[in-house]
Amino acid sequence: MEYEYLTAAGRWLEGEIAPHAAARLKPNKALKLFRNMPSYYRGGSAFGGQVILSHGPPESWLVPFPGK
């Protein structure tokens, strides 16, 4: 996800899902899967280019804010 009006605000989430779930997954349903994962990774320019192991609901990481 990128917020073009903010500098260094790009972000992404990555987590492991089963192949059968990936085959049926629609983009608008992806956040629901992250909510149920024990952990996932987040990264991008909004986080200083770091890859960070994360837990819990992902919605707070998707709120627009400029990175460092």
Secondary structure as UniProt FT lines:
FT   TURN            4..5
FT   TURN            7..8
FT   STRAND          12..14
FT   HELIX           19..24
FT   HELIX           27..29
FT   HELIX           30..36
FT   STRAND          40..43
FT   HELIX           45..47
FT   TURN            48..49
FT   STRAND          51..54
FT   HELIX           59..62
//
